[in-house]
Amino acid sequence: MIYIAAIQGWMPHLQAVNTSTKGDTVNNVKLKTDISIYNRVDGVAPTDKTDFSRMELWMEFKVNKDGAPFQDPRDDTVESRLSAIKDGSFTPATVEAIMARGQLAHYAGAQHSLQFRHFSFSIVVHGDHARFLRWDPSGTVVTAAFNYRTNPRLMAKFLWRFDHLSPKQRGNNVSIQPAKLATKVDARVREQLGMKDKKIPLYKYEVPGLDRMGYAYGPRPPTQNRSLVSRCTRNSPVYWIPAENVDGATGSYDERDEHDANAQTGQDKEKKRPRSEPRVIYMKDTWRFLSNLPDVDVMAEHEIYAILHDHGTPNIPEHVAGGDVGGGRTQAQDLVDAPWLCVKTRISPYQHYRLVHRIVGRVLFKFECTKQFVSAVFDALQAHSHAFNSAKILHRDISAGNIILTDEGRGLLIDWELAKLMKDVGSRRPDRTGTWQFMSVNLLQHPGKIRTLTDDLESFLHVLGWITLRYVPAVDSYAAMRRGKDLGKFDEYYKEDGHSAEGGDAKCDALSGGWYPSKTFQPRFDTPLYGLLTELSRPFKSLYAVHPPTIEQRKSVHVLPDRSDRELYRLWDSIDQYDQDMRHLQSPTWFINEIKKALDREGWPTNDEADVNLPISSGKQTDRQMQIRTSQLQFTQSQWAMSKAPSMNSKRAASPTPEPSAKRRRGTPDVSGSGI
């Protein structure tokens, strides 16, 4: 390729490779950048194909103007920029431009998914013009287009400087380094983490608060290629080796130290720091939200856990350590008021963050029977209630992925990252908090609404409803098409131009109609579960289907009327039922009591374990699209399910809340599985 020959001389330490015909398969999708730029190994590129796990920089070419993903204002005047902001012309709405932007986002998402990165750069070329792009979890910065033929110096300076940057300056996350372990210790770590493939590399992770006590070792956490914007959570069990067993100069580890630690007598152990033996722990790697509002401080998750433990909150994981990773604050949000900006948008800042737990568990959808499933939700609800009433903390992200099962079959409520102290009134961020499928109807229909206790209680109901439809075995007449349509209620998603995404109409119909979660679902085995769902959904019928009684109506029945006046008595009865339902929605107590009564009933089967292979189809989605949507939710839960790691299972990755860019027909769920 002539272009590679032209730019290679500006990069003495990097190698540009034509990868336009040799793709990289990322989550079953073949992706190929036109030019991939790699570090040279012994003077040559390490590969001749697209490899998102190794590339430092990538370039994409668009031959004609119609394929250009961006369009600059007519000139550099303030009026032109304001016009571009008003009419959105910088991001053209043509099919070609939308697809081009999606392609770029997909490539960037793949690179960040398969590498340890704080940010990255790329170059898009259209015709004789080019742009530089910088990607981080808060957004993407796009430069103005420049003519690289008449101004090759700008391209040369960029590539020369990029070539001479350190790994950290190029956006690489240097808090993670390849592990340097003795052969026997390497084998020991792999054995403890259930890693059978010896070709998978191990890494040493720094965890703030933990690095003073030792280091965590493990593989690259699993991830799906979704949008790189927002929290980008990845989770994995890791093997912790105490500091006294690690050579501080080299980071190497001598297995004799481990043997000595394990061979200590009980008396010797008492003299040493508690739990100093190497062990499997669970690591969460994420980008935590930082508010850009003045005087608003967002507590880190380990600080939330500290408060919860101080108040004796039951049924939550044991926290070990956590903190912000150095050099990991996003920057795109700092440019929203730049004078050259051609778009107007709200951008939230994020900070790279790690947290580790000592936890035993498996995903909720791996329940052994429906009673165990309901019991786990009951345990999580008790944790939520205690946190709300005692610690004055609201979880705000109740989902199927944030409740896990211990080896003993108990439930734990996890992922308190989005939790909020009740004294912190007002909104901290422009977008909604939570996981889309489990958000309340009110949150889905009113994007600006502040999340309340009632919203969290409704989310618990949706966890019960969604998992019931998805994993509880049903009668044969409940076919894949019916199951897919019922699950579609939870995915419902539409967006009008210039407005935030909304949904929840189908959920509202089911709740207000008294047939939540389905008109036709019937479990294969008789179980109190479905009766419980009907009872728990009853108060929401008053919330969504009944107009609140007027002052005049209340005055007319301020005392119990005579039964002979049927109309007035019916009014009194309806007002009484409404008030009772509203009281139920203001406290977890009623929900806890109803679930406890259901669990105490006879008739729970012992053979209705979860079936993860139940077929799903839908008239509005292809089978493949429905499979993608469901697999996303399974994936976010199954990151806790590192079942091969001893005593370590299941956890979610990131809230799969959709983030569309195009207008969506009302009632049509978003089923795209990409990070576009």
Secondary structure, 3 states (H helix, E strand, C coil): CHHHHHHHCCCCCEEEEECCCCCEEECCEEECCCEEEEECECCECCCCCCCCCCCCEEEEEECCHHHCCCCCCCCCCHHHHHHHHHHCCCCCCCHHHHHHHHHHHHHHHHHHHHCCECCEEEEEEECCEEEEEEEECCEEEECCCEECCCCHHHHHHHHHHHHCCCCCCCCECCCEEECCCCHHHHHHHHHHHCCCCCCCCCEEECCCCCCCCEEEEECCCCCCCCCCCCCCCEEEEEEEEEHHHECCCCCCECHHHHHHHHCCCHHHHHHCCCCCCCEEEEEEEEEEECCCCCCCCCCCHHHHHHHHHHCCCCCCCEEEEEEEEEEEECCHHHHCCCCCCCCCCCCCCEEEEEEEEECCCEEHHHCCCHHHHHHHHHHHHHHHHHHHHCCCEECCCCCHHHEEECCCCCEEECCCCCCEECCCCCCCCCCCCCCHHHCCHHHHHCCCCCCCHHHHHHHHHHHHHHHHHHHCCECCCCCHHHHHHHHHHHHCCEECCCCCCECCHHHHHHHHHCCCCCCCCCECCCCCHHHHHHHHHHHHHHHHHCCCCCHHHHHHCCCCCCCCCHHHHHHHHHHHHHHHHHHHCCCCHHHHHHHHHHHHCCCCCCCCCCCCCCCCCCCCCCHHHHHHHHHHHHHHHHCCCCCCCCCCCCECCCCCCCCCCCCECCCCCCCCCCCC
